[in-house]
């Protein structure tokens, strides 16, 4: 293990984003609050994966907003692989402008005064671990893309520009979204929500919870995808390849 002394001091500046209409809102988040949350961390023992994240200049989301809950499912066996992929690593890291958008999404939730908080299931993920997940899938090769993005294509998770999240209430209980994390069927796919609502497979409450999550995330500058209600992208893959470092 390696001991590091980390002195952290950040100020909000203009986010690198295609959503300039959110920049003024980002500045509303108190810089003093961020600095207080960062503080100075002395003699922290870090895992190799965490060192890799910090060496890539990624941001621990807790440094920006400690109200955001982190429960990395791939650091446990509670995932579709039933394997601990990340090992001794339980912090969520993102590319800086993406981390700031996530803090802004929590800020929007705070303004609703409903006691809702974001809970992160996955954030930045190196290609090497994407490959490990790909190899661990015990399904035919032509079906693996249903569960994990092909590591050869470089997922936005590999740039720290994607995040998997849900909402929790004041007791820390996850809101009912109609499916669990990484449930790979039509129930989890936003593109089928209205059909599923009409059929009774999803309830009005479940749809409302999903819409509330999407509203907070998209207002902050994230993009949705049609196949997973929990997954949000901060930019396009082409933009990430041109502007951000790939985590190998």
C-alpha positions in Angstrom: 0.0 0.0 0.0 1.1 3.5 -0.6 0.7 6.5 1.7 -0.1 9.8 0.1 -0.5 13.3 1.5 -3.1 15.0 -0.5 -3.7 18.7 -0.3 -6.9 19.5 -2.1 -8.1 23.0 -3.1 -10.6 23.5 -5.8 -12.6 26.5 -7.1 -15.5 26.3 -9.5 -14.7 27.6 -12.9 -16.5 27.5 -16.3 -17.4 23.8 -16.9 -16.3 22.2 -20.2 -19.8 21.4 -21.4 -22.2 21.9 -24.3 -24.8 23.2 -21.8 -23.8 26.8 -21.3 -27.2 27.6 -19.7 -26.2 25.6 -16.6 -22.9 27.6 -16.0 -24.5 30.3 -13.9 -26.3 27.7 -11.7 -23.0 25.9 -11.2 -21.5 29.1 -9.7 -24.4 29.2 -7.2 -22.9 26.2 -5.4 -20.9 27.7 -2.5 -17.2 27.6 -3.2 -16.6 27.9 0.6 -18.8 24.9 1.2 -16.7 22.9 -1.3 -13.4 23.9 0.3 -14.8 23.0 3.7 -15.8 19.6 2.5 -12.4 19.0 0.8 -10.3 20.0 3.7 -6.9 18.4 4.0 -6.5 14.7 4.0 -3.3 13.5 5.6 -1.7 10.0 5.3 -4.5 8.3 3.5 -3.9 4.8 2.5 -5.2 4.4 -1.1 -5.9 1.4 -3.3 -4.1 1.0 -6.6 -7.4 1.8 -8.4 -7.9 5.0 -6.4 -4.3 6.1 -7.1 -5.0 5.5 -10.8 -8.1 7.7 -10.6 -6.2 10.5 -8.9 -3.3 10.3 -11.3 -5.7 10.8 -14.1 -6.9 14.0 -12.4 -10.4 12.6 -11.8 -12.5 14.1 -9.0 -13.9 12.2 -6.0 -17.6 13.4 -6.1 -17.6 13.5 -2.3 -15.1 16.4 -2.5 -17.8 18.5 -4.2 -20.9 17.4 -2.4 -20.8 15.0 0.6 -24.6 14.6 0.5 -24.2 12.4 -2.5 -24.3 8.7 -1.4 -21.9 6.2 -2.9 -22.5 2.5 -3.1 -20.3 1.0 -5.9 -22.0 -2.2 -6.8 -18.9 -3.6 -8.6 -17.0 -3.2 -5.3 -19.3 -5.9 -3.9 -20.8 -9.1 -5.1 -24.3 -7.5 -5.3 -24.2 -7.1 -9.1 -25.2 -9.1 -12.2 -21.8 -10.7 -12.3 -21.9 -11.7 -8.6 -18.3 -10.8 -8.5 -16.3 -8.1 -6.7 -14.6 -6.4 -9.7 -13.1 -3.3 -8.0 -11.7 -4.8 -4.8 -10.6 -2.4 -2.1 -12.2 0.7 -3.7 -15.4 2.4 -2.7 -15.2 6.0 -3.9 -16.8 7.4 -7.0 -14.5 9.4 -9.3 -15.5 11.4 -12.4 -13.9 13.7 -14.9 -14.0 17.2 -13.4 -16.7 18.9 -15.4 -18.9 15.7 -15.1 -18.4 15.7 -11.3 -19.5 19.3 -11.2 -22.6 18.5 -13.1 -23.4 15.8 -10.6 -23.0 18.3 -7.8 -25.3 20.6 -9.6 -27.9 17.8 -10.0 -27.9 17.3 -6.2 -28.3 21.1 -5.9 -31.4 21.0 -8.0 -32.8 18.1 -5.8 -32.1 20.2 -2.7 -34.2 23.0 -4.1 -37.2 20.7 -4.3 -37.0 20.3 -0.5 -38.1 16.7 -0.6 -35.1 15.3 1.2 -34.0 13.5 -2.0 -30.3 12.6 -2.6 -28.4 11.0 -5.4 -26.9 7.5 -4.9 -24.1 6.4 -7.2 -23.8 2.8 -8.3 -21.0 3.2 -10.7 -18.8 6.0 -12.1 -15.3 6.0 -13.7 -14.1 2.6 -14.7 -10.8 1.7 -16.3 -10.8 -0.3 -19.6 -8.9 -3.1 -17.9 -11.8 -3.6 -15.5 -14.3 -3.3 -18.3 -12.4 -6.1 -20.0 -12.6 -8.1 -16.8 -16.4 -7.7 -16.7 -16.6 -8.6 -20.4 -14.6 -11.8 -19.9 -16.6 -12.8 -16.8 -19.9 -12.8 -18.7 -20.9 -16.4 -19.3 -23.0 -15.8 -22.4 -22.3 -16.1 -26.1 -20.0 -13.4 -27.4 -22.7 -11.9 -29.7 -24.9 -11.3 -26.6 -22.4 -9.7 -24.3 -23.1 -6.2 -25.6 -26.5 -6.4 -23.9 -24.8 -6.3 -20.5 -21.5 -4.5 -20.8 -20.1 -2.2 -23.5 -17.4 -3.9 -25.5 -14.1 -2.7 -24.0 -12.7 -2.2 -27.5 -15.3 0.6 -28.1 -14.3 2.5 -24.9 -17.4 3.3 -22.8 -17.9 6.8 -21.4 -17.3 5.2 -18.0 -13.8 4.7 -19.2 -13.3 8.5 -19.5 -15.1 9.3 -16.2 -17.9 10.9 -18.2 -20.8 8.5 -17.3 -22.5 7.7 -14.0 -25.1 5.2 -12.8 -27.3 6.7 -10.2 -30.6 6.4 -8.4 -32.5 8.5 -5.7 -32.7 7.8 -2.0 -35.0 9.4 0.6 -34.3 11.0 4.0 -33.9 7.5 5.5 -31.4 6.4 2.8 -33.9 4.1 1.2 -33.8 3.8 -2.6 -36.9 5.1 -4.3 -38.9 2.5 -6.3 -37.9 2.8 -9.9 -39.6 -0.4 -11.1 -36.4 -2.5 -11.5 -33.1 -3.1 -9.7 -29.8 -1.8 -11.0 -28.4 -3.7 -14.0 -31.7 -5.4 -14.8 -31.4 -6.0 -18.5 -35.0 -6.3 -19.8 -37.7 -4.0 -21.2 -38.8 -2.8 -17.7 -35.5 -1.0 -17.3 -35.6 0.8 -20.6 -37.0 4.3 -20.7 -38.1 3.9 -24.4 -40.8 1.5 -23.3 -42.0 3.3 -20.2 -45.3 4.6 -21.6 -46.3 1.2 -23.0 -45.3 -0.4 -19.6 -47.3 2.2 -17.8 -50.4 1.5 -19.9 -50.0 -2.3 -19.4 -49.6 -1.9 -15.6 -46.1 -3.3 -15.6 -44.8 0.0 -14.2 -46.8 2.2 -11.9 -47.3 6.0 -11.9 -45.2 6.3 -8.8 -42.3 4.4 -10.4 -42.5 6.6 -13.6 -42.6 9.7 -11.5 -39.5 8.7 -9.5 -37.6 8.1 -12.8 -38.8 11.4 -14.2 -37.7 13.2 -11.1 -34.2 11.7 -11.4 -34.0 12.5 -15.1 -35.1 16.1 -14.5 -32.3 16.7 -12.0 -29.7 15.1 -14.1 -30.7 16.6 -17.5 -31.1 20.1 -16.0 -27.5 19.8 -14.8 -26.3 18.9 -18.3 -26.5 15.1 -18.5 -27.9 13.0 -21.3 -30.1 10.0 -20.9 -29.9 6.7 -22.8 -32.9 4.7 -24.0 -31.9 1.3 -22.5 -31.1 2.0 -18.8 -33.0 4.4 -16.6 -30.0 4.7 -14.2 -27.3 5.6 -16.7 -26.4 9.2 -17.6 -23.7 10.6 -19.9 -22.0 13.9 -19.5 -21.0 14.3 -23.2 -20.8 12.3 -26.4 -18.2 9.6 -26.9 -16.6 11.5 -29.7 -16.2 14.6 -27.4 -14.7 12.5 -24.6 -12.1 11.0 -27.0 -11.0 14.4 -28.1 -10.9 16.1 -24.7 -10.4 13.6 -21.8 -8.0 11.0 -20.8 -8.8 7.3 -21.3 -8.5 5.2 -18.1 -6.6 2.1 -19.1 
